């Protein structure tokens, strides 16, 4: 697996990483900004949102949210918001993975285990998918007797946010370390070979 990510990091180009960011923005707008999606759900449910944005909730909180949605809100979530969120998680998972691979290409770390870092954004996207599946399942199942599904959704939601935070932290810290390392290398090269002076 390490060799796979090493070879894949050599093929990633900066323009491709930037191009992968555009679908993330499009799906984010479709999910949050489009009037037929989340805005409509909040309108019909009197301000109740979706569990994706919460870090932690209990099964009764989830059932209260579903009750606020009503039948129309559940249908909207399952037919519009769920597929849009699926596209969003695929796009941001691909973007963060490609960005991590590009960072590894530029950093060229000494240890091969660094090439396992792309598993962090892939894990975040996988946890997001599991969260979406369990929330959709909890939305269609009756409230009584199915609390383990709601607890699983809660665990996947919290785990997703931790993994997304770790993926972003890897990019920020990795970019800072790479820039410091490149600056230090250039400074050492300039100090080693000073420019010639005319006497």
C-alpha positions as CSV (number, residue, x, y, z in Angstrom):
1,X,0.0,0.0,0.0
2,X,2.9,2.4,0.7
3,X,4.3,1.8,-2.7
4,X,0.9,2.4,-4.3
5,X,0.6,5.9,-2.6
6,X,4.3,6.6,-3.4
7,X,3.8,6.0,-7.1
8,X,0.4,7.8,-7.1
9,X,2.0,10.9,-5.5
10,X,4.4,11.2,-8.4
11,X,1.5,11.5,-10.8
12,X,-0.3,14.3,-9.0
13,X,-0.1,17.7,-10.6
14,X,-1.0,21.0,-8.9
15,X,-3.5,22.0,-11.6
16,X,-5.3,18.7,-11.1
17,X,-5.5,19.3,-7.4
18,X,-7.0,22.8,-8.1
19,X,-9.4,21.3,-10.6
20,X,-10.6,18.8,-7.9
21,X,-11.5,21.8,-5.6
22,X,-14.1,23.1,-8.0
23,X,-16.6,20.2,-7.6
24,X,-16.2,20.5,-3.8
25,X,-17.4,24.1,-4.1
26,X,-20.3,23.1,-6.4
27,X,-21.5,20.4,-4.2
28,X,-21.2,22.6,-1.1
29,X,-23.4,25.2,-2.8
30,X,-25.9,22.5,-4.0
31,X,-26.1,21.2,-0.4
32,X,-26.1,24.4,1.6
33,X,-26.9,27.3,-0.7
34,X,-29.4,26.0,-3.2
35,X,-32.9,27.0,-2.3
36,X,-34.3,23.5,-2.9
37,X,-32.0,21.8,-0.5
38,X,-31.0,22.6,3.0
39,X,-32.6,26.0,3.0
40,X,-36.0,24.4,2.1
41,X,-35.5,21.7,4.8
42,X,-34.9,24.4,7.4
43,X,-37.9,26.3,6.2
44,X,-40.3,23.4,6.5
45,X,-38.8,22.2,9.8
46,X,-38.7,25.7,11.5
47,X,-35.0,25.9,11.6
48,X,-34.0,22.4,12.3
49,X,-30.9,21.4,10.3
50,X,-29.2,18.1,9.6
51,X,-27.2,16.0,11.9
52,X,-24.1,16.2,9.7
53,X,-23.3,19.6,11.1
54,X,-23.4,18.6,14.8
55,X,-20.4,17.0,16.5
56,X,-22.4,14.9,19.0
57,X,-26.1,14.1,19.5
58,X,-28.1,11.4,21.3
59,X,-30.7,9.2,19.8
60,X,-33.6,11.3,21.3
61,X,-32.0,14.4,19.7
62,X,-32.0,12.7,16.4
63,X,-35.6,11.6,16.7
64,X,-36.6,15.2,17.7
65,X,-34.8,16.4,14.5
66,X,-36.7,13.8,12.4
67,X,-40.0,14.8,14.1
68,X,-39.3,18.4,13.2
69,X,-38.6,17.4,9.6
70,X,-41.9,15.6,9.3
71,X,-42.7,13.4,6.3
72,X,-41.9,16.1,3.8
73,X,-38.5,16.8,5.4
74,X,-37.6,13.1,5.5
75,X,-38.5,12.7,1.9
76,X,-36.5,15.8,1.0
77,X,-33.5,14.5,2.9
78,X,-33.6,11.1,1.3
79,X,-34.2,12.3,-2.2
80,X,-32.3,15.6,-2.5
81,X,-29.9,16.1,0.4
82,X,-28.6,12.6,0.8
83,X,-27.5,12.2,-2.8
84,X,-26.0,15.7,-2.8
85,X,-24.1,14.9,0.4
86,X,-22.9,11.7,-1.2
87,X,-21.4,13.6,-4.2
88,X,-19.9,16.2,-1.8
89,X,-18.2,13.6,0.3
90,X,-16.8,11.9,-2.8
91,X,-15.5,15.2,-4.1
92,X,-13.9,16.4,-0.8
93,X,-12.4,13.0,-0.1
94,X,-10.8,12.9,-3.6
95,X,-9.6,16.5,-3.2
96,X,-8.1,16.1,0.2
97,X,-6.4,12.8,-0.9
98,X,-5.0,14.4,-4.0
99,X,-3.8,17.4,-2.0
100,X,-2.1,15.2,0.5
101,X,-0.4,13.2,-2.3
102,X,0.8,16.4,-3.9
103,X,2.1,17.6,-0.6
104,X,4.0,14.3,-0.2
105,X,5.4,14.7,-3.7
106,X,6.8,18.1,-2.8
107,X,7.9,17.2,0.7
108,X,9.6,13.9,-0.4
109,X,9.7,12.6,3.2
110,X,12.5,10.2,4.2
111,X,10.3,7.6,5.9
112,X,8.0,5.5,3.8
113,X,5.3,5.4,6.4
114,X,4.5,9.1,5.6
115,X,2.9,7.8,2.4
116,X,0.1,6.3,4.6
117,X,-1.2,9.9,5.3
118,X,-3.6,9.8,2.3
119,X,-5.6,7.2,4.3
120,X,-6.7,10.0,6.7
121,X,-8.9,11.9,4.1
122,X,-10.0,8.6,2.6
123,X,-11.0,7.5,6.2
124,X,-12.9,10.8,6.7
125,X,-14.9,10.3,3.5
126,X,-15.6,6.7,4.5
127,X,-16.8,7.7,7.9
128,X,-19.0,10.4,6.3
129,X,-20.5,7.7,4.0
130,X,-21.2,5.5,7.0
131,X,-22.7,8.5,8.8
132,X,-25.0,9.2,5.9
133,X,-26.1,5.6,5.6
134,X,-26.9,5.3,9.3
135,X,-28.8,8.7,9.4
136,X,-30.8,7.7,6.3
137,X,-31.5,4.3,7.9
138,X,-32.5,6.0,11.2
139,X,-34.8,8.3,9.3
140,X,-36.8,5.5,7.7
141,X,-36.9,3.1,10.7
142,X,-39.3,3.5,13.6
143,X,-38.0,5.3,16.7
144,X,-38.6,2.5,19.2
145,X,-36.2,-0.4,19.2
146,X,-33.7,1.1,16.7
147,X,-31.6,3.2,19.0
148,X,-28.3,1.4,18.1
149,X,-28.7,2.7,14.6
150,X,-28.9,6.3,16.0
151,X,-25.9,5.7,18.3
152,X,-23.9,4.4,15.3
153,X,-24.8,7.6,13.4
154,X,-23.6,9.6,16.3
155,X,-20.3,7.8,16.5
156,X,-19.8,8.0,12.8
157,X,-20.6,11.8,12.8
158,X,-18.1,12.5,15.6
159,X,-15.5,10.3,14.0
160,X,-16.0,12.0,10.7
161,X,-15.3,15.4,12.2
162,X,-12.2,14.2,14.0
163,X,-10.9,12.6,10.8
164,X,-11.7,15.8,8.7
165,X,-9.9,17.9,11.3
166,X,-6.9,15.5,11.1
167,X,-6.9,15.6,7.3
168,X,-6.9,19.4,7.3
169,X,-4.2,19.5,10.0
170,X,-2.0,17.2,8.0
171,X,-2.3,19.6,5.0
172,X,-1.7,22.7,7.0
173,X,1.2,21.4,9.1
174,X,2.7,19.5,6.1
175,X,2.5,22.7,3.9
176,X,4.2,24.7,6.7
177,X,6.9,22.1,7.2
178,X,7.5,21.8,3.4
179,X,7.8,25.6,3.0
180,X,10.2,25.9,6.0
181,X,12.2,23.0,4.6
182,X,12.4,24.6,1.1
183,X,13.3,28.0,2.6
184,X,16.0,26.4,4.8
185,X,17.5,24.5,1.8
186,X,17.6,27.7,-0.3
187,X,19.2,29.6,2.6
188,X,21.8,26.9,3.1
189,X,22.6,26.9,-0.7
190,X,23.0,30.7,-0.7
191,X,25.3,30.6,2.3
192,X,27.3,27.8,0.9
193,X,27.9,29.4,-2.5
194,X,27.9,33.2,-2.0
195,X,27.6,35.3,-5.1
196,X,30.9,36.4,-6.6
197,X,32.0,40.0,-5.8
198,X,34.0,42.2,-8.2
199,X,37.3,43.5,-6.7
